[in-house]
Amino acid sequence: AGLSNVTFLVGDIESMQLDGEFDAIVGRFVLMFLRSPAVVLHKLAHHLRPGGIMAFQESDLARLETLPAHPPAN
């Protein structure tokens, strides 16, 4: 889109070194694959500018169901 103020970083979120501050930190289907999601979120929060946004979209696998309801197979 020709934006010069947007940066995307790709890498191992648990080991990558971050420099500076970010206006937003966004992840999708990331936290469920980490050994210590809370540790990573804490680390990332230190790089978020005051008033910045941190947003992660994750699946909730604690409750799996089908709609409409279907009985389990025997």
Secondary structure as GFF3:
##gff-version 3
##sequence-region A 1 74
A	DSSP	beta_strand	22	28	.	.	.	ID=ss1
A	DSSP	three_ten_helix	31	33	.	.	.	ID=ss2
A	DSSP	alpha_helix	37	45	.	.	.	ID=ss3
A	DSSP	beta_strand	48	57	.	.	.	ID=ss4
###
